[in-house]
Amino acid sequence: MTLSDAFLWPGTKVCEKLGVDPEGEAGLLRWMVNTLVYLVLSLTVVWVLVV
């Protein structure tokens, strides 16, 4: 597993669960899921460090 595969793993697993190809037509779906996952993680880290 490469570093890019590790970063894209959450979106890839959601696409596989929905039965769509994450490399093809579901690229935007994978992007959206990854954005939401990493947004929540980064906001949690900021919240913990600031508050």
N, C-alpha and C positions, 0 to 999 in steps of 0.2 A: 504494500500500500504506500503510495507516494504522499507527500505532504498535502498536495492539492486534493487528493482523494479523501484525506482525513478531514479537511475543512468542509468538503462538500457532502460528507457522510450523512448528516441529518436530513437534508433535502432528498438525497438519493434513496434513503430508506423509506421516506414518506411516498415518493413516487413509485417505488416497488410495491408498497402496501396498497396503493391505489390501482396498480396494474398498468402503469404507463411507463414509457421509456424515458428515463431522465436525461439521456444524451440527445434525444430527438425532440419531439413535439412538446415535451414537458419541461423544457429548459427554464422557462419563466416560473413555473410552479416550484421547481427546485430552488431557484434564486430567491423567490419570495419566502419559502420555508426557512432557508438558511439565513436570510436577513432577519426574520422574526426571532429565530433562535439566538443568533449572536447579538441582536439588540437587547433581548431580555437578559442575557448573560452579562453584557457590558454594563447595562443599567444597574443590575444587581451589584456588580463589583464597585461601581461608582458610589452607589448608595452606602455600601458597607464602608468604603474608605472615607467618605465625606461625613457621614452621620455618626 
